[in-house]
């Protein structure tokens, strides 16, 4: 299952690369947008792990 999610993530990144080349978005803007989205994803994972840890201990 994690492998499937990894491949779906790669497909999503390829889609974003194709989309940015069509829309004319600068590479720096695309990288910034991906960076902040990834930061948000990491924050959500940390919150979930913290809530699981507090419920166990």
C-alpha positions in Angstrom: 0.0 0.0 0.0 2.8 2.6 0.8 4.3 1.7 -2.6 1.1 2.6 -4.4 0.9 5.9 -2.6 4.5 6.7 -3.6 3.7 6.0 -7.3 0.6 8.2 -7.1 2.7 10.9 -5.5 5.2 10.7 -8.4 2.4 10.9 -11.0 1.0 14.0 -9.3 4.5 15.6 -9.5 4.7 14.8 -13.2 1.3 16.3 -13.7 2.4 19.5 -11.9 5.5 19.7 -14.1 3.5 19.4 -17.3 0.9 21.9 -16.0 3.5 24.5 -15.0 5.1 24.3 -18.5 1.7 24.8 -20.2 0.7 27.7 -17.9 4.1 29.4 -18.1 4.6 29.4 -14.4 8.2 30.1 -13.4 10.1 27.2 -11.9 10.8 29.2 -8.7 7.1 29.8 -8.2 6.3 26.1 -8.7 9.1 25.1 -6.3 7.8 27.5 -3.7 4.2 26.2 -4.1 5.4 22.6 -3.8 7.6 23.5 -0.8 4.7 25.0 1.2 2.4 22.1 0.3 5.0 19.6 1.5 5.4 21.6 4.7 1.7 21.4 5.3 1.7 17.6 4.7 4.5 17.1 7.1 2.7 19.2 9.7 -0.4 17.1 9.4 1.5 13.9 9.7 3.3 15.2 12.9 -0.1 16.2 14.4 -1.5 12.7 13.7 1.6 11.0 15.1 1.4 13.2 18.2 -2.3 12.4 18.8 -1.6 8.7 18.3 1.3 8.9 20.8 -0.8 10.7 23.4 -3.6 8.2 23.1 -1.2 5.3 23.6 0.7 6.8 26.5 
